[in-house]
């Protein structure tokens, strides 16, 4: 009898929670649509309770098709939530950049932001005091002048590690040295690297739009047993981040060493420092690895850019001092990042006030995406976008154009990636050394499917085969 009573009570409680959630959703939905002057940008027709929700699979491709159908700014509705997708360069410049002060916030992310990282991850951090403290703490160590101090280390790692262990090891080694002052483990199967990759995979799952119903119905969080996996992942990554902080190289200059020496100034707890360092390390190692892996291998015609970028096939290996002399190399890199963006849909922003654009309103509280994949296929700025063409980044004299679209890769406004300067240096030196040292040729018996990527927030290319031929003159 007692068991039956408890079961009925639990079922009743669950029913009450569901009804309350539904009423709240409808109330918010009606209150929004009833506001005078609210004209949302066009979008797919509503279907049922969740209205015209974001696509569930191959999101970047689907959004690009919808932008072509409805226009450069498209709206969606998920219950009470308005979602706006920006799909043209002009709209991104006018909304994501010029109105950046109104888009500094992130939407509430219960799965990835609260349950997985307990509000301490910088990627999904909402605007406010904690976000300001996190950005202020990391800025001195990753700003342009500070990033220049890492160049010798980056070139050394590119020379010593890249050829032996590949892009994943290079990216991990650089970010590990900057963050913790440590050298990377010598084997890709090292337990620490395995744990880091697992943490990155967990974040990718949790942050994917629509992955967890709790982000639409917050009350689900309080149901017994809901989110058990997310909480387990949180304890796993917190344990790893604490271990990395304890295991830092105290003798070397590093981000964590500087943060721990100035805890009173930054007003960050030990766990906040652990998460700040761990989040930067995880994100940096994953995205930099993806970009350095993609640029010279998957992109067509990479070999000829060694000869067209000012580098002779013989002589001294390129350095950072050669950077300004290699516009073709930079054009190749920019085109690779445009052709296959690292983060295809970008990370969400939240409007903190109504934003007007061409007679439409992006309402306060809306979630706003600047979809990198769609923006990189804007036919006005990038005609024949599916064709890999580095020359689009060069003027008639062979110099790099002053193109403001370089901001796409690293996000928008005050949520722009804090490690962008470090990442750009890594991409440059790896690509320069690789193309100086090797010819990279597609195998005629193993054609590469350039669309074979994982359907994740930061997609990874499927395995493929190539011929890597040392240049005799510089071998």
N, C-alpha and C positions, 0 to 999 in steps of 0.2 A: 504493500500500500504506500509506504513512504517513497519507494522508488518511483511508483507511478505518479505520485503527487509532484515529486521533483521533476520528472520528465514533462508533465503538463505545465509546470511553472516555467521550465526552460523554453518550451515551445511557445508559451504565451509571451514571454519576454522577447523572444526572437521576432514574433509577429508584431509586437508593439514597436520594436526598433524599425522594422521594415516599413510599417505604416507611417511612422514619424518621418522617416527619411523621404518617403514619397511625397508627403505633404510639404516638407521643407523645399524639395526640388520644385514642385509645382508652384509654390508661393513665389520663389525667387524667379522662376521662369515668367510667371504672369506679371510680376512687378517690373521686370526688365522690359518686356514687350509693351507694357503700358506706358512707358516713359515717352513723353512727347519729343519729337525731333530725332528719335533713334531710327536711323536707316542703316541697317547692316550692309556690308558689301555682299554682292551676290554669292550664291553657293548652291550646292545640291539641294533638291527638295527634301523636306522632312519625310521620314518614313514611319516611325513609330515612337514609342516613349522616349528613346534616347536621341530622337531626331536624326539629323544627318551627321553621324559620328565620323571621325577620322577613319581612313582605310585601315584595315587590320594587318594586311600583308603588303610587302613591297611598297611601303608608304611613300618613299621618295618618287618612285615612278608614277604612282597613282596621283599624287599631288601635282606633279608636273602636267599630267593630262588634264586635271581639273582646272589648273591655271589657264591652260590653253582654251578651255571651254568657257570659263566664267570671267576671266580677266586677271589682272596682276595682283589683286587682293581678293581672297576668297574667304568666306565665313562658313563655320560649322557650328552646330549646336549639339551638346551632349547634356541632356537634362537642362539644368540651369546655367551650364557653363558655355560661354561663347568662345570659340577658338578661331583665330585669324591666321591665315597663311599668306606670307608675303612672297610673291613669285617673280618680281621684276627688279632690275637694278635701280631704276628711278624710284620706285616705291620704297625699296629698302633704304636708299639714301635719305628720302624725305621722312620716313617713319622710324626706321630702326636707328638711324644716326641723328638726324635733326631733333627727333623727339626722344632721344636716348634717356633724358632725365626722367621722362614719364614711363620708361620701360626698364628701369634699373632693377625692379623687383622680379622675383621668380614666383610662379604660381605655387600654391601649397602642394608639396609633393609628400604624401603620407608614406607611400611605400619606400621610395628611394631616399627622400630627404629626412624623414622622421624615424621610420621603423628600422631602416637599414643603417643609417649613419647617425641617428639620434641628434639631427640638426647640426652636426659638426663638420660636414663635408662642404668644401668651398664651392664646388661646382653647382650645387642646387641651393646654396645659401640664399635666403631671402634678404631683401634690403633691411637695413637696421643697424644697430650698434655692433652686433657680432660680425656682420658682413664687413663693416668699415674696419673693424680691428683686424680681421683676417687679411684683407687686401693691404692695409697699411703695414702689417707685419712682413708680408712677403715682397712688397714692392721694392725696397732697397736692394734686394738680392737678385732681382730679375730684370730691373730696368736696363736700358740700352748700355750705359757705361759699365754696370756691374756684369752684364752678359759678356762684354768684351774680355773680361778677365778670365773667362773660361775657355777662350779660343785655343790656347796652346794645349790644354787638356783634351779638348774635343778632337783636335788634329792628331794628337798622340794616340787617342783611343781608336780613331778611324784607321790610322796606319797599322796599329798593333793587333786590333781585335777584329776589325770588320772582315778581313779576308779569311780569317779562321772560323769565326763563330757566326757571322751573318748579321743582318740588321737588328734582329731582336737583341742579341748580345750587345751590340754597339749602343743602341738606345738605352738599354738597362744600365749599362756601365756609366754612361754620361750622367743620367738623371740620378743614379745612386751616388755618384761622386759629388754632385752639386748639393743634393739633399742631405746626405748623411756623411760625406767625406770618406766613403768606403769604395773599395774596388769591387767589381762584380764577381760573383762566384764563377769558377772556371768551367762549370758544366751546365748546359741548358736544363738538365734534369735535377739541378740542385734544389733541395726542399724549399728554400726560401723563394726561389724564382717560381716554383710550382705554386706556392701559396699566393704570391703576388698576382700571377695570372688568374688564379681562381677568384680572387677578390675583384679583379677587373671584370671577369665574366659575370659575377653576381650583380655588379652595378649595372652592367649592360642589360641584364634581364629586368631589373627593377625599374630602370628609368625609361624603358620603352613605353610609348604612349598606349594606354589601354591595357597594359599588362596585368594590373591589379584593380579589381573592382572597388577596393577601399578608397582609391583616389576619386571615385565618383560618389561613393556612399561612405563618408568618413566614419559613421557609427559602426561599421563592420569591424573596425579595429578593436572594439571592446567585446566582441563576441569571443567566448572561451575557445582557445585553440586556433583562432584565425591569425595568420601571419607567423606561425611557428617557424617556418623556414627562414623568413626575413630576420627574425630575432636571432636565430642560430647563426646566420650569415653575419649579423652585426657583431656578435661576440667573437666570431672567428677573425674578422678584419680588425676589430679593436685590439685583440690580443697580438696580431701581427704588427700593427702600427706601434703598440707599446714596446714590443720586442725590438723593432727597428730603432726606436728612439733610445732605448737603453744600450743598444749595440752600436751606436754611432761611433765614428772615429773622433775621439775628443782632441786628438793632436792636430787634426786637419781643419782648415777653414770650411765651413759648411753652413747651410741654411739652419739646420736644427741647432747647431752649436750657438749661432748668433741669437736664435730665438730664446734658447734656455738661459743665455747670459743676460737677456733683457726682458725677463718675464714681467717685471713691474711696469715697464714702459708699454709693453704690448697688451697687458691685462688679459693674458690667455692662460687657461689652466693647462696642466700637463697633458690631459687628454685632448684638449683643443689643439695643442701643438702637435701631438701625435697624429691627429687626424689631418691637420693642415699639411704636414710633411708627407704623410702616407697618401693623401689624395693627389697631391701634386706629383708624387713619384709614380703612382699607379697610372694616372692619366697621361703623364709625359712619356713613360716607357711604352705605353700601348699605341698612342697616336704617332709618336715619332718613329716607332718601329714600322707601323703601317705605311707611313709616307716614304721612308727611305727604302722600304721593300718595293713599293709600287713604282717610284719615279723612274729608275733606270731599266727595270725589268719588263714591266707590263706595257709600258708606253712604246709605241712604234717608232723606229728610226732613231733610237737613242745614240747609236754608235757614231753617226755622222756629226753629232754635236760636239764631239771632241775636237774635230778639225775646223768647225765653223765658229767656235767660241773664243778663238785667240790663243788656245793652248797648243803648242807644238806637240807632236807625238813622242818627241824625245826631249831630254833635258830634265831640269829639276821638277819635282812633284809640286803641284799647285799649293799655295798657302792662302791665308785670309787676305794677304796684301794684294793678291791677284784678283780679288772679287770684283772691283770696279772695272777691270779689263775684260770681263767675261759676260757681256750682255746676253749672248746666245745661251749660255748656260743658265742664267737666271730666267730667261724666257722659257726654256725647256721645263724648268722646275715649276714656274707659275702655271704653265699649261697642264702639267701633270696634276697639280693640285686642283685645277679647275675641272679637268676632264673626269677625274674620279675623286670627288671631295672626301676628306677624311671623316667628317661627321655629316652625313647626308641631309638630315632634316634640321640640324642645329638643335640647340637647347632652348626650352621655352622661356619667354619673358611674360611679365604680367603688367598690364596697363594700370597705372595708379590714378589716371584721370581720363576723361573722354578725349580721344584724339580724332580730329576731323581730317579727312582726306578726300578731296574731289567730291564733296557732297555726301560722303558716307561717314559713318561714325564707328570707330573702334571703341566700344564702351569701357568705362572704368571696370576693372576686374577681369577683362578678357585675357585669355592666354594667347600670346603672339609668337609665331614661329617665322623666322627668316630662313626659308628652306634652301640650304646651300646647293643641293642638287638642282633645284628648279632655277635658282638665280644663276647658276653657272651655265644654264641653257637658255638664257634670255636671248631671243633671236635678234633683238636690236643691238645688243652689245657684243654678242658672240654668235655671229652668223655661222651656219654649218657647224653647230656646237658639237655634234658627235664625231667630227673630224679632228684628230689630234694635230694641231697646227701652232707651234710655238711662235711663228712669225706674227701672229695676231698681237703679240705683246711688244713688238718692235716698230719703230717709225721708219721712214724711208731712208734714214741714214744709219739704220742698224742699232740705234740706241733704244733703251727701254722707255716705253711710254709712261707718262705721269698718270697712271691709271688708279683711281681710288678703289678699284675692285679688289685690291690686295687684302682688304679687310674681311672678305668673306670667310676665308679659311679659319680665322681665329675668333669668329663671333662678332658681337656688336656692343657698342656703348661701354658702360662701366663693367659689364660682365665679359669683356674680351679676355681671351686666354692670357693669364699673367706671364706664362713662359714663352710667349711668341718669339721674342728676340733670341732666346736660347735655341728654340726649335729651328728658326731660320738659319742660324749659324750651323747647326748640325746637318740640316738638309744640304746646304751649300757645300760643306767640306766633304761630306760622304759622296755626293754626286760628282764633284770635281775630281776627287781621287779615283773613284771607280772608273769614270770615263777616260781618265788619263792612263790608267793601268790596263784596262781590258776592252776588248771588243765584245759586245753582247749581241748575239744573233738568235733570232727565232729559228727553231728547227723545222724544216719542211715536213718532217714526218710526225710532228707533234704541234699542230696549230693551237694557239692560245685563245681560249674563250674569254674575251675581255669583259664580259658581263657576269662571269661566274664569281659572285661575291656572296658572303654570308648575309642574311637578312637581319642585321643587327644595327645598333646605333652607330658604331664605328665598324663598318664592314671590313672583312678580311678576304683577300683573294684566295680562290681555291688553288691547290698545288698545280704547278705547270712546269714544263721542261724548257730549258734554253741552253745554248752553247755559250760558255764564257771563255774567251780566247785571250791569253796574255799577249800584249803587244811586245814583239820581239825586242824592239829598240829599248824598252824600259823595264823588261822583265827582271 
